[in-house]
Amino acid sequence: MKLVCNLKAHKTWKEYREYLESLNKIINNHEIIVAPSFPYLAYYPQNLYLCAQDVSESNCENIVGNVTAKQLK
């Protein structure tokens, strides 16, 4: 079974860590894809798949307040 977890923007860093600990308890039985808030992308565990919640339609490098696909690679 695949689980896609969109964490939106309502979790603090502490809540995010607690949530990941609970996911680790079921990871052996499921394929888990996590979409954390942008500030937490770099902190996801290697045993989970990662996706972004949002990506800018623009490839412009001087865009403010958005994340480009190039940054997510």
N, C-alpha and C positions, 0 to 999 in steps of 0.2 A: 504494500500500500504506500502511496505517496502522500505526504503531508506538506502543504505549502503554508508557511506561517508568516503572514504579513504583520509585522509588529507595529505598524503605524508610527505615530510620534508620541505616544502617551506613556512610554516606559522610560524611567530614569536608568542610569547606568547600573545601579544596584538591582533594580527590578529586572533589567535585561539579563544580568548574570544569573539570577535566580531562575529565570525562565529557561535559559540554556541548560542549567543543571537538571531541570525537570525533563527537558528534551533528551538529554543524554541517557536517561533511564529507559527510554523506549526506542532508542536509535537502532538497536539490533533487529527490531521487528519491522521497521519502516524506513523508507527513503524520505529524508526530511530536507526540505528546501526552505531556507530562512531569508526573509526580506526585512532586514533591520533598518532603522533610521540611518541616514547617511553617516553621521558621526561614528557609528558603531561598526561599519562595514569591515574595517581592518581588524576587528577583534573577534570575528566569528571563528569557531573551532574548525579544524581541518576535516573533521568527520561529518560535517554538514555541507550540503550544497548551498550556494549563496546566489541571491539575485537582488537586484536593486528595485526599489519601489517606484522610482521615477527616473527618467533620463530626458535630457533636453533634445528637442528636435533639431537644434542648431549644432553645427560642427564648429562654430566660431569659438576661438580660444579666449576671446575677451568678454565672454558672457559672465554676468554677475548673478549669483544666487541660484544657479542651476548646476547640475552635474552632467557632463558630456559622456558619451559612450567611450571616448578615448580615455577618460579618467577612470572608468570602471574596469578597463582591461587589466 
